[in-house]
Amino acid sequence: MRARCFMSGKDNGEKEDSGKKPNVTLPGTVAKIIPAIGDHIPEKAEIKIEGADDLYREVRIENKMIDADGNPVKLKKGAEVDVTIEADNKDSKSEE
């Protein structure tokens, strides 16, 4: 089972059906968990994204998710994830 990590281009408070937005989903793996530093820097999950350029392959996100039942959960090292990147239609153009 793969976890899903969703990255949206911009959050302006408006909701749009994500099925209609241009998007791409790439597989990734949680490479490491970076412990929290005090109370001001939260725990992070470093995700290695397959198919990304070498220098841009890792992203770090706060290791804080919500499961299907609304309970807080965290990613584990080695977890396989899907990273979805989407944009508003106005922020994309057709390939020519």
Long-range contacts (C-beta under 8 A, 24 or more apart in sequence): 2-27, 2-80, 2-81, 2-82, 3-65, 3-75, 3-79, 3-80, 3-81, 3-82, 4-81, 4-82, 4-84, 5-47, 5-61, 5-81, 5-82, 5-83, 5-84, 6-83, 6-84, 6-86, 7-59, 7-83, 7-84, 7-85, 7-86, 8-86, 9-85, 9-86, 9-87, 9-88, 9-91, 10-87, 10-88, 10-91, 16-88, 18-86, 20-89, 21-86, 21-87, 21-88, 21-89, 22-86, 22-87, 22-89, 22-92, 23-84, 23-85, 23-86, 23-87, 24-84, 24-85, 24-86, 25-82, 25-83, 25-84, 25-85, 26-50, 26-51, 26-52, 26-82, 26-83, 26-85, 27-51, 27-80, 27-81, 27-82, 27-83, 28-80, 28-81, 28-82, 28-83, 29-78, 29-79, 29-80, 29-81, 30-75, 30-76, 30-77, 30-78, 30-79, 30-81, 31-58, 31-77, 32-77, 33-63, 33-74, 33-75, 33-76, 33-77, 34-60, 43-74, 45-74, 45-75, 47-81, 47-83, 49-83, 59-83
